[in-house]
């Protein structure tokens, strides 16, 4: 088979490939993999810190888990504001200096914006506007860094987003033409459709299938975990004793996530924090939970909802528009901040089996997302006069 010449040399950020993949990282990696499987007309060049790499099949392998000592040392260094700022300035400078030599056609900014604004045109990916709607839930440095994008929005020819909800948010906030925005809805990775073999995962986390509630998400205020935990704390003791509430997700950037009730529940073993888990383990946790709760107050989409549905879990989520998109309308939706309603949903879930009546999110595929993204590349190519 003769490969056609590459039509697009597209620059991306390498960082999502190097980190544990959740949210944005999972979206970038899965979508790029699907695009390279769909067409030979795209070649990706990834910018790291002081070098560029051509993206190959090896990059799509899961990122290794960093050892505790190395991770702790890295986090300690990055916790120093001046160190973070110096790293950002150096990285931005190297990006600007090397772009003319690498000569990509444009930068696909899966992290909202490129490392620095330069002569290289870019296409932003805007997942949500949480930094605008809930700035109190973001570090001030993140808010300032994102403000750089505001000045560029009017000049970019096409905006990439992940849901109709966020497309509307972008129109409402920035006043851009809706025709300028292309939605590439996240797909669901194949692992979540596979038949689960849960015994090892249950044993590892000391859980019993169908006898726990699951919540998945980074531990940060926007995920509204405090409301769910307070609701769970209101449940009768027999429910707490029989159905532990299991939280799977990485630590976020805020320490103000857990309510005062959490410590008592953790001490009793009713509330369990698993931290980051692999997709294989996550599939098992979805498939064996009595229900998967997702109380987030604001999302661009809600990938855990789509994954949970694919694995066959019952979904109970906050009643916000993107969650209806992610669930394809299947699930129970609860008033976001109503603790009593969440407590009722927890109690009701304890009374019936956790298996969903409708398994699968087969309408949400990465192939469809790849085709939608190719339309973004076509528009960008025309706008940037790429031949």
Buried (B, 14 or more C-beta within 10 A) or exposed (E): EEEEEEBBBBBBBBBBBBEBBBBBBBBBBBBBBBBBEBBBBBBBBBBBEEEBBEBEEEBBEEBEEBEEEEEEEEEEEEEEEEEBEEEBEEBBEBBBEBBEEBEBBBBBBBBBBBBBBBEBBBBBBBBBBBBBEBEEBBEEEBEEBBEEBEEBBEEBBBBBBBBBBBBBBBBEBBEBEEEBBBBBBBBBBEBBBEEBEBEEBBEEBEBEBBBBBBBBBBBBBBBBBBBBBBBBBBBEEEBBEBBBBBBBBBBBBBEEBBBEBBEEBBEEEBBBBBEBBBBBBBBBBBBBBBBBBBBBBBBBBBBBBBBBBBBBBBBBBBBBBBBBBBBBEBBBBBEBEBBEBBBBBBBEBBEEEBBBEBBBBEEBBBEBBBBBBBEBBBBBBEBBEBE
